[in-house]
Amino acid sequence: MLKNQADRLQLFSARQMLLSEADPFDTLRDCVSQAKRFLDAASIAEVLDVLFEQEPNRSRVLDSVQGIFHVGFLIEKRPQTIDWLKKFACDVGLASGHVVFESTIISRELGELSGQQEVPTTIFKAFEHEAGPANYIEVLMPNDAGGFLTDWIEQEVGTHIGFTLTDPSLFLDVQDAFLAEGFEIPAFMDGRPMTNAAVGASAIYFDKSHGGRTVRIELCNCAACV
């Protein structure tokens, strides 16, 4: 892809919608719709074209990950939020594999940011289809944000685009490619993947400043990885 073509890809963000004064029902519906539009419009190759400068690094990542990807974002958790998410996901064609579970990784990050050991966080997932690997969304919901939520949304804490390795043995090679492109591993991860025992999977974050914001890529070892 030519660089000027890649630059036209707008990387996923829900910040503007979440910080608006719109009704929470409408805001969440719009966020889910925007996430699905990104999944439909983008590809892993296009995301890498935007964020990577060196073709060898780009190729190392592209050759090591599955064709599926996902996007995630953080929202306020209300009593009706999960019911709303199930409805909105179905409305936009994310009707499969609805899963609700407790996070290990993002809860640790939010804890560090708020001076606690962790902030328990619920995750909702919805997939495009049931037949084999599929693109999906993740919605991250701190159970008690303690007054930090607006700041976290403003800073896009938790917002990410997720890739999945074809083989865990490729991790170090892919990590080297990200680090060579100026990405950094968040300090709370201590330089290594973290595991959520509840879903039996590991993931690591790579963060990079791009276009006036911090862009995060999550690298997973399987499709159920936060």
Secondary structure, DSSP 8 states (H G I E B T S, - for coil): --HHHHTT------HHHHTS-S-HHHHHHHHHHHHHHHHHH--HHHHHHHH---HHHHHHHHTTEEEEEEEEEE----TTHHHHHHHHHHHTT--EEEEEEE-SHHHHHHHHHHTSS---EEEEEEES-SSSS--EEEEEEES--TT-HHHHHHTTTT-EEEEEES-GGGHHHHHHHHHHTT-B--GGGTTS-EEETTTTEEEEEEEEEETTEEEEEEEESSSS--
